[in-house]
């Protein structure tokens, strides 16, 4: 039916087309934006995007971990940034965060993948 050469060409075309498709999906698909006040236990384990104003910064030098408390309208959420190299944030900065919602000792927190000043 198909020669081995044609199957190899078809396979390579399919692989390349599939990789290009995945790349484009990654570029154009953004996580759901959720207001800080709307983050609840139903979102645990999901990757979301949110924004808020930094109300407190804690940095643990030994583990290179930064904790940012960000405030929405009525609620405060802790953002955890592992392997933080430097502290370019200050209290009062408005930041946008993409991260995974986690429940740690009964408290919701966001494990950051990306944090940017707005």
N, C-alpha and C positions, 0 to 999 in steps of 0.2 A: 504494500500500500504506500507507505512513505519510506524513502531511503534513509539510511542512518544520517547522512549529511543534512537532509531536510529537517529531520527531527532535532538535530543539534542546533541548526539555525533558528528553528521555531522556539526551542527552549531558551536560547540566548535572548531572542527578541522578547519573549514573555518575562524573563527575569529583569531585563533592562526597563521595560515598560512598567512592571510592577514596582521596581525601586523608585522610578521617577514619580509614580503615583503616590507612593508612601511619603516621599519627600514633600510633595505638594500638599498633601493632607496635613502633615506636621506643621507646615508654614501657616496655613490658613485656618486651622482649627485651634481655637482658644478655649481655655477652661471657662466654665460658667462664672459670671460675676455675681457675687453675693454680698449684700451689705453686712457689715459686722453685726448689726443688731439682729439679723436674720439667721446667723450661723447657729445651728443647733445639733443635737446628737444624731439626727438623721443624715447629716453630711459626713460623719466620721468615715474615714477611708477614701473620701473623694478628693480630687484635686480641684481647687477653686481659685478664683481671683477675687481680691478685695482691696479696699483702700481705707486708710485712716490716718489719724494724727498721732505721732509718737508722744506718749506721756511719760515713759520711763525707759531707760536703757541700762542693762546689766551685762557686763562682759566678764567671762571667766577665762583668765589668761591660760591656765593650765590646760584646759580642754579646747581652747580657741572657740568657745561657744558664746554667741551673743543672744540675749533675750530682749526683745522689744515689746513693750506694752503699747498697743495702739488702741485708740479710742474712736468709736463711732459716735452716734448721737447719744445713746444711753448705755452702751455696753463696751467693756474693754476686753481685748483678746491678746494673749501672749503669742508672739511670733518667735520661733526658734531658728537661728541661723547657725548651722554646724560648720566647722572649719572656717570661721570668719578670719580674714587676714587683717583687716583694718576697720576702724570705726569711722565711717564717713557720715554717720547720721548724728543728729542732735535733737534734743527735746523740742517739739513743736514742728518738726518736719512732717510733711504729708507724703506718705509712701504708698506705692501700689505693690501688692504681694501676690505671687502665685505660689501655692503650696498645698500640702495635703493636711486635711483636718484630722486631728488625733485627739483622743481622750486620755489624759494622764492624771491618774489619781482623782478622777471625777471632774476634772476641769478640762474644758476644750482649749486646744491650742492649734496653731498652724505651723507645720514644719516647712520652712521656706525652701523653695527651689529658686525663686528669683525675687529680689527686692529692689525697687527703683524709687528714687525721689521723683515727685511730680512737680 
